[in-house]
Amino acid sequence: MQGVYSNWDLEENFDFFVGAEVNPEVSAPSGLTKQILTASKYMLFTVPGNTTEKLLNAWKYIYGTWLANSEYERGSEDDFEVFDERFWDPQNPLSEIYISIR
């Protein structure tokens, strides 16, 4: 499962899509939207834990601390999260956040 953040603005408004990776040549079924992620340079953050609090704290760290102190700027492509089988691991749950950078 993936969460995709797109159409960001300076007031931190954005669109959020939840979905799964599919064949890019297949059309979306009626009532669903197809969101294509553009190839870009991304920074990967591995997030320990699978609670809303852990994920929100990761986003706050990325945009509140890491980006401001890194050599990178925010890219113009969509950011996204990946929730694969590791997210459900009862001993060591993990997810991934990908941030578009330049």
C-alpha positions as CSV (number, residue, x, y, z in Angstrom):
1,M,0.0,0.0,0.0
2,Q,1.2,3.5,-0.7
3,G,0.2,7.0,0.4
4,V,0.9,9.7,-2.1
5,Y,1.0,13.5,-1.3
6,S,0.6,15.7,-4.3
7,N,-0.4,19.3,-5.3
8,W,1.4,20.9,-2.3
9,D,1.2,24.6,-1.7
10,L,3.0,27.0,0.6
11,E,0.3,26.8,3.2
12,E,0.8,23.0,3.4
13,N,-2.4,22.1,1.6
14,F,-2.2,18.9,-0.4
15,D,-4.0,16.1,-2.0
16,F,-3.6,12.6,-0.5
17,F,-4.1,9.3,-2.4
18,V,-4.0,5.8,-1.0
19,G,-3.3,3.0,-3.4
20,A,-1.2,0.2,-4.6
21,E,1.3,-0.2,-7.4
22,V,-0.2,-1.3,-10.6
23,N,0.8,-1.9,-14.2
24,P,1.1,1.7,-15.7
25,E,-0.4,0.5,-19.0
26,V,-3.7,-0.5,-17.3
27,S,-6.5,2.0,-17.0
28,A,-8.1,2.8,-13.7
29,P,-11.4,1.1,-13.0
30,S,-14.5,3.4,-13.0
31,G,-14.7,5.4,-9.9
32,L,-10.9,5.2,-9.1
33,T,-8.1,7.6,-10.0
34,K,-4.7,6.6,-11.4
35,Q,-1.8,8.6,-9.9
36,I,1.5,8.2,-11.8
37,L,4.7,9.0,-9.8
38,T,7.3,10.8,-11.9
39,A,10.9,9.6,-11.8
40,S,12.8,11.9,-9.5
41,K,15.6,12.1,-7.0
42,Y,14.2,11.0,-3.6
43,M,15.5,10.8,0.0
44,L,14.4,7.7,1.8
45,F,13.5,7.7,5.5
46,T,12.8,4.5,7.2
47,V,10.3,5.0,10.1
48,P,10.3,2.6,13.0
49,G,6.8,1.9,14.4
50,N,3.4,1.8,12.8
51,T,1.3,4.3,14.7
52,T,0.0,7.6,13.5
53,E,2.1,9.4,16.1
54,K,5.3,7.8,14.8
55,L,4.5,8.7,11.2
56,L,3.5,12.3,12.1
57,N,6.7,12.7,14.2
58,A,8.8,11.5,11.2
59,W,7.1,14.0,8.9
60,K,7.7,16.8,11.4
61,Y,11.4,15.8,11.7
62,I,11.9,15.6,7.9
63,Y,10.4,19.0,7.2
64,G,11.1,20.7,10.5
65,T,14.7,19.6,11.1
66,W,16.3,17.5,8.5
67,L,15.5,19.4,5.3
68,A,16.4,22.8,6.9
69,N,19.8,21.4,7.9
70,S,20.6,19.4,4.8
71,E,22.2,20.4,1.5
72,Y,19.0,19.6,-0.3
73,E,15.9,21.6,-1.2
74,R,12.4,20.1,-1.6
75,G,11.9,18.8,-5.1
76,S,8.7,19.5,-7.1
77,E,7.5,15.8,-7.4
78,D,5.1,14.0,-5.2
79,D,6.2,12.6,-1.8
80,F,5.0,9.2,-0.8
81,E,4.9,6.5,1.9
82,V,5.2,2.8,1.5
83,F,3.5,0.4,3.8
84,D,4.6,-3.1,2.9
85,E,4.7,-6.3,4.9
86,R,7.2,-4.8,7.3
87,F,4.6,-2.3,8.5
88,W,2.6,-5.2,10.0
89,D,5.6,-6.9,11.8
90,P,4.6,-7.3,15.4
91,Q,8.2,-7.2,16.6
92,N,9.8,-4.5,14.5
93,P,7.2,-2.6,12.3
94,L,8.7,-0.2,9.7
95,S,7.4,2.0,6.9
96,E,9.2,4.2,4.4
97,I,8.8,7.9,3.5
98,Y,10.2,9.1,0.2
99,I,10.8,12.9,-0.2
100,S,11.4,14.5,-3.5
101,I,14.6,16.5,-3.3
102,R,17.0,18.5,-5.5
